[in-house]
Each structure stands twice: as structure tokens, then as C-alpha cells.
Amino acid sequence: MINKRLLIKNLLAHNDENSFYDKKRKIDISHKEGKAKFLKHICALSNSNPANNSYIVIGVEDEDNRIIGVDFFDDSKIQNLINAYLENPPIVQYENIPFPHLPDDKVVGLVTVRAKSQSSITALKRNIWKYYGGSVFLRKGSMSLPRTFGIEIKDVNSKIVKAIEGHARNSIRHTLDGVFDFMRKRRDFNPRYEIFREYFVVCWAGQKKVVGNEVFYSRVDIELINEQVRLFYSALDEVSIEFTDDNFKIIEYVNLGLQSQDKYFTLEETVISFDPNANYNIESTLIFDPPQYDKSILHHVFNANNAILKKLKSGLTLREDEEQDLRNLPVTYLICHFNGFDEALDKLKEAKSMLRKHSPTVWSSYKEAARVLRKVKYN
């Protein structure tokens, strides 16, 4: 089993970007340009490494390899995006790797790319942004470049990648250090750990709340210590946690209440199953049923949101009640979208830059709404 934090350190220490390894300060697949560039790099890495894993490390300064981190990205459906746009798509996994010096809400993103076949070419199967369907990309040094003729797949990196991965193998010491670090860092949030199959160690923490006979957690942090992978993190959601001898289940709830009322709806169920042969599998299922509200109330909310945006654009000061509505604006636009308001998403995108500048609280609310929307969209 590979310790992913060690793997990232080894990749950064090996040398600069090359045909099996790329690094990015950040990626953004919320718009066509960012999505297209991401797909281009995945395509190039798949074609350049038919017999070994290749990697993209996200959250690193290009000039000096300084680890700055990115937001936790819990998109378990990223493979759906790959399959939709690529012919002979590789297996792609996105993982969130915590580093001790980063803030709680920041991680390093690790994308692992594994070609399905050593003889098949990966190519775009439809147009996206300025790239045409049928385009093929390969890695040349640190660049992902188009190739239109003379494509020959060669295995030139397997030995190097195998050595890098070998130096990142986990050990009992790394596991114990990871448990101690987690328990110490999360001591204010009821930290716990559980051992599965006498091998896997899962740590989790959160603010506990009992409603009737059910237990919920907020400000939840869950890590698979063996691989130093953060499985779940949210400062806003509430989750329920269940586990047996061989699986760990997380049910995520999202607050989509109107008019400052807390009302939670199930969003996604994630089950981590641990096998006797030291393997594990993560299966996520969307269980979201969008809430339906009275249309006349939603029209009032939608128009109020639009008026607030207009004031922000004009640089006018918001009243106290408008400030409260602004904190709820991303969620209420999301509710409007789920109830058939076609312009709601355009308005939410329009608000993005203004919300980012306004305050960390408002920006956090926007990111949460965007995360829920992304999960629903990819399903």
C-alpha cells in the first residue's frame, strides 16, 4: 500500500515535470476551457504511459515546488467526465492528501492516471473548447502536445515510476504517526479511530449531535491513515457514520432550507469496503431528491437575490437583512435551479467573483453550493 503523502514528496523531489508527472497550482473544471485543458493532460499522460501509472499533483507552485494546497475536492464522479469525452479512456482517480502545515480546509490533489490498454490510443471523441474530436495528445517533457501522425506507444517510464512508488510504501511507523497526528490535531472534535481487517485504519472527527435516536456529525474530517488520504471534509455539511467489521459508511446531508431555516436532505452515500486481501473499494451513490418549494415564495426569493446582486455590482452598501440574505444567496439560487428556474445558475455564476471578494463566509457558502451542483450534474 502506497503512502500518498510520501509519493507526492518523491514526485516533487525526483525532477521537474516529465512524461509521467505533471504539477499544477490549481485546476478548474467548472468551465469549458479548464475542463478541456484537464482532459488534454489526462489524454497525453495515458498515451505516454501505457504500462505504468502517471500522476498530476495539484496545489504546488511551479517555480519552487512549494506546497500551497487547494480546496478539498470530493468529486467521486470525475471518471464520468473522462468517459464522456475520451475514446479508450484511462482509469482516473482523484484523491485529497492532507499535509501537516496546510490549513484544515486545504489539501494537495493527487490525480492518478492508468491506461486501460497498452495498445490502444486515447483520444478526444468530441469537440471541447478549441480542441477537436479525434485529437490525440502525448507528453514531451513537461508539455502535453497534439500528435496527428506517426503515433507510437512506447513504455519508457515503468522502471522509474516503480522505483518512485516503491520508496513511498507505507510502514507501521507511518501509520502510527498518522494516527497520533490526527488525534492530536482533532482533539476538539471528538476524534476516533477504527481498525478494519486488522490492517486498515480510519480516523474521523466531528462535532457530535444527537437527534432522537440518530447521531450526526458536523465539521467532519475522515482519513484513511494507511494511505494518508482524506476521504471526506466539510465545515458545513452534516453526516451520519456507520461501520461494521469490513465497511465504513458515510451518508452526507445538505442544508437546503429556505428563509434561514435548517432543513437537511440526503445527498450522497459513500461505502468504503475493506477486503481480506488488503484491498479496499470506495462506492459512492447519489441519493439526492431535490426539495420542492412553493413557486410564489421562490419567485420572491429569486427577485430578492437579483436585487442584492444589482446592489453589489453598483458598489452600494447592503442593509443588515440583505447581508443575511447574501450569506444564503448561493443555496437559495441552487434551490431555485432545482425548482425549474432556468436563469438561477447563470445568476449564480455571475455572482461568483463578487461573493469571492465580499467575505470568507459568503465565499464558503458559494463553494458548498457549487460542490452540490457538481455532484448532481455528474450523476
LINLIN-V306585 format. One record per backbone hydrogen bond with DSSP energy under -0.5 kcal/mol. NH is the residue of the N-H (numbers start at 0). CO is the residue of the C=O. E is the energy in kcal/mol with one decimal. If there is no record, write none. Layout:
nh=NH co=CO e=E
nh=NH co=CO e=E
This chain:
nh=2 co=167 e=-3.1
nh=3 co=1 e=-0.9
nh=3 co=226 e=-2.0
nh=6 co=2 e=-2.2
nh=7 co=3 e=-2.2
nh=8 co=4 e=-1.9
nh=9 co=5 e=-2.6
nh=10 co=6 e=-2.6
nh=11 co=7 e=-2.5
nh=12 co=8 e=-1.9
nh=13 co=9 e=-1.7
nh=14 co=10 e=-0.9
nh=17 co=20 e=-2.2
nh=20 co=17 e=-0.7
nh=21 co=54 e=-2.3
nh=23 co=56 e=-2.9
nh=34 co=30 e=-2.4
nh=35 co=31 e=-2.9
nh=36 co=32 e=-2.3
nh=37 co=33 e=-2.0
nh=38 co=34 e=-2.5
nh=39 co=35 e=-2.2
nh=40 co=36 e=-2.0
nh=41 co=37 e=-2.2
nh=42 co=38 e=-2.6
nh=43 co=39 e=-2.4
nh=44 co=40 e=-2.5
nh=45 co=41 e=-2.3
nh=46 co=42 e=-2.1
nh=47 co=43 e=-1.9
nh=48 co=44 e=-1.0
nh=51 co=48 e=-0.6
nh=53 co=112 e=-2.1
nh=54 co=19 e=-2.3
nh=55 co=110 e=-2.1
nh=56 co=21 e=-2.6
nh=57 co=55 e=-0.5
nh=57 co=108 e=-3.2
nh=58 co=23 e=-2.8
nh=59 co=23 e=-1.8
nh=60 co=65 e=-2.9
nh=64 co=60 e=-1.5
nh=67 co=58 e=-2.2
nh=67 co=65 e=-0.7
nh=68 co=58 e=-2.3
nh=69 co=106 e=-2.9
nh=71 co=104 e=-0.9
nh=73 co=71 e=-0.6
nh=75 co=73 e=-1.5
nh=77 co=74 e=-1.1
nh=79 co=76 e=-1.2
nh=80 co=76 e=-0.9
nh=81 co=77 e=-1.8
nh=82 co=78 e=-2.8
nh=83 co=79 e=-1.8
nh=84 co=80 e=-1.3
nh=85 co=81 e=-2.1
nh=86 co=122 e=-4.0
nh=88 co=85 e=-0.6
nh=90 co=113 e=-3.1
nh=91 co=89 e=-0.6
nh=92 co=111 e=-2.1
nh=94 co=92 e=-0.5
nh=94 co=109 e=-2.3
nh=95 co=229 e=-0.6
nh=96 co=94 e=-0.6
nh=96 co=107 e=-2.8
nh=97 co=95 e=-0.6
nh=101 co=98 e=-1.7
nh=105 co=102 e=-1.9
nh=106 co=69 e=-2.5
nh=107 co=96 e=-2.5
nh=108 co=57 e=-2.2
nh=108 co=106 e=-0.5
nh=109 co=94 e=-2.7
nh=110 co=55 e=-2.9
nh=111 co=92 e=-2.7
nh=111 co=109 e=-0.6
nh=112 co=53 e=-3.0
nh=113 co=90 e=-2.4
nh=114 co=48 e=-0.7
nh=122 co=86 e=-1.4
nh=123 co=134 e=-2.4
nh=124 co=84 e=-2.7
nh=125 co=84 e=-0.6
nh=127 co=130 e=-2.4
nh=130 co=127 e=-2.3
nh=133 co=123 e=-3.8
nh=134 co=131 e=-2.0
nh=135 co=146 e=-0.5
nh=137 co=144 e=-2.6
nh=138 co=43 e=-0.7
nh=139 co=142 e=-2.9
nh=142 co=139 e=-1.8
nh=144 co=137 e=-2.9
nh=144 co=142 e=-0.7
nh=146 co=135 e=-2.9
nh=151 co=149 e=-0.5
nh=153 co=151 e=-0.5
nh=155 co=153 e=-0.9
nh=160 co=156 e=-2.8
nh=161 co=157 e=-2.6
nh=162 co=158 e=-1.8
nh=163 co=159 e=-2.2
nh=164 co=160 e=-2.8
nh=165 co=161 e=-2.1
nh=166 co=162 e=-1.8
nh=167 co=164 e=-1.1
nh=168 co=165 e=-1.2
nh=169 co=0 e=-2.9
nh=174 co=170 e=-2.2
nh=175 co=171 e=-2.8
nh=176 co=172 e=-2.8
nh=177 co=173 e=-2.1
nh=178 co=174 e=-2.2
nh=179 co=175 e=-2.6
nh=180 co=176 e=-2.5
nh=181 co=177 e=-2.2
nh=182 co=178 e=-2.7
nh=183 co=179 e=-2.1
nh=184 co=180 e=-2.6
nh=185 co=181 e=-2.4
nh=186 co=183 e=-1.0
nh=188 co=185 e=-2.3
nh=189 co=186 e=-0.5
nh=190 co=185 e=-0.6
nh=191 co=203 e=-2.6
nh=193 co=201 e=-2.2
nh=195 co=199 e=-2.8
nh=196 co=244 e=-0.8
nh=198 co=195 e=-2.3
nh=199 co=195 e=-2.6
nh=201 co=193 e=-2.5
nh=202 co=222 e=-2.4
nh=203 co=191 e=-2.1
nh=204 co=220 e=-1.8
nh=205 co=188 e=-2.9
nh=206 co=217 e=-2.8
nh=207 co=205 e=-0.6
nh=208 co=215 e=-2.6
nh=210 co=208 e=-0.6
nh=210 co=213 e=-2.7
nh=211 co=209 e=-0.5
nh=213 co=210 e=-2.1
nh=215 co=208 e=-3.2
nh=216 co=238 e=-2.6
nh=217 co=206 e=-1.8
nh=218 co=236 e=-0.7
nh=219 co=233 e=-0.8
nh=220 co=204 e=-2.1
nh=221 co=231 e=-2.5
nh=222 co=202 e=-2.8
nh=223 co=228 e=-2.8
nh=224 co=200 e=-2.1
nh=224 co=222 e=-0.9
nh=225 co=200 e=-0.6
nh=226 co=223 e=-0.9
nh=227 co=223 e=-0.7
nh=227 co=224 e=-0.7
nh=228 co=223 e=-1.9
nh=229 co=95 e=-3.6
nh=230 co=221 e=-2.2
nh=230 co=228 e=-0.7
nh=231 co=221 e=-1.5
nh=233 co=219 e=-1.8
nh=237 co=252 e=-1.3
nh=238 co=216 e=-2.6
nh=239 co=250 e=-2.1
nh=241 co=248 e=-2.3
nh=243 co=246 e=-2.3
nh=247 co=271 e=-2.1
nh=248 co=241 e=-3.5
nh=249 co=269 e=-3.0
nh=250 co=239 e=-2.3
nh=251 co=249 e=-0.5
nh=251 co=267 e=-3.0
nh=252 co=237 e=-2.9
nh=253 co=264 e=-2.8
nh=255 co=253 e=-0.8
nh=255 co=262 e=-2.4
nh=260 co=257 e=-1.4
nh=262 co=260 e=-0.6
nh=264 co=253 e=-2.2
nh=266 co=251 e=-3.5
nh=267 co=251 e=-1.0
nh=268 co=284 e=-2.8
nh=269 co=249 e=-3.0
nh=270 co=282 e=-2.6
nh=271 co=247 e=-2.8
nh=272 co=270 e=-0.7
nh=272 co=280 e=-2.9
nh=273 co=245 e=-2.9
nh=274 co=272 e=-0.5
nh=274 co=278 e=-3.2
nh=277 co=274 e=-1.1
nh=280 co=272 e=-2.3
nh=282 co=270 e=-2.4
nh=282 co=280 e=-0.5
nh=284 co=268 e=-2.9
nh=286 co=266 e=-1.9
nh=287 co=266 e=-0.5
nh=288 co=265 e=-0.5
nh=297 co=293 e=-2.0
nh=298 co=294 e=-2.4
nh=299 co=295 e=-1.5
nh=300 co=296 e=-2.2
nh=301 co=297 e=-3.2
nh=302 co=298 e=-2.3
nh=303 co=299 e=-2.1
nh=304 co=300 e=-2.5
nh=305 co=301 e=-2.1
nh=306 co=302 e=-2.0
nh=307 co=303 e=-1.9
nh=308 co=304 e=-2.4
nh=309 co=305 e=-2.1
nh=310 co=306 e=-1.8
nh=311 co=307 e=-2.3
nh=312 co=308 e=-2.6
nh=313 co=309 e=-1.6
nh=314 co=310 e=-0.5
nh=314 co=311 e=-1.1
nh=315 co=310 e=-2.4
nh=322 co=318 e=-2.1
nh=323 co=319 e=-1.6
nh=324 co=320 e=-2.0
nh=325 co=321 e=-2.2
nh=326 co=322 e=-1.6
nh=327 co=323 e=-1.1
nh=328 co=324 e=-0.7
nh=328 co=325 e=-0.6
nh=329 co=325 e=-0.5
nh=331 co=327 e=-2.7
nh=332 co=328 e=-2.5
nh=333 co=329 e=-1.8
nh=334 co=330 e=-2.4
nh=335 co=331 e=-2.3
nh=336 co=332 e=-2.4
nh=337 co=333 e=-2.3
nh=338 co=334 e=-0.9
nh=338 co=335 e=-0.7
nh=339 co=336 e=-1.6
nh=340 co=335 e=-2.4
nh=341 co=339 e=-1.1
nh=343 co=340 e=-1.4
nh=346 co=342 e=-2.2
nh=347 co=343 e=-2.1
nh=348 co=344 e=-2.5
nh=349 co=345 e=-2.2
nh=350 co=346 e=-1.7
nh=351 co=347 e=-0.7
nh=351 co=348 e=-0.8
nh=354 co=350 e=-2.6
nh=355 co=351 e=-2.2
nh=356 co=352 e=-1.5
nh=357 co=353 e=-1.3
nh=358 co=354 e=-1.2
nh=362 co=358 e=-2.3
nh=363 co=359 e=-2.3
nh=364 co=360 e=-1.7
nh=365 co=361 e=-1.9
nh=366 co=362 e=-2.4
nh=367 co=363 e=-1.9
nh=368 co=364 e=-2.0
nh=369 co=365 e=-2.6
nh=370 co=366 e=-2.0
nh=371 co=367 e=-2.1
nh=372 co=368 e=-2.3
nh=373 co=369 e=-2.3
nh=374 co=370 e=-2.0
nh=375 co=371 e=-2.2
nh=376 co=372 e=-2.5
nh=377 co=373 e=-2.4
nh=378 co=374 e=-1.0
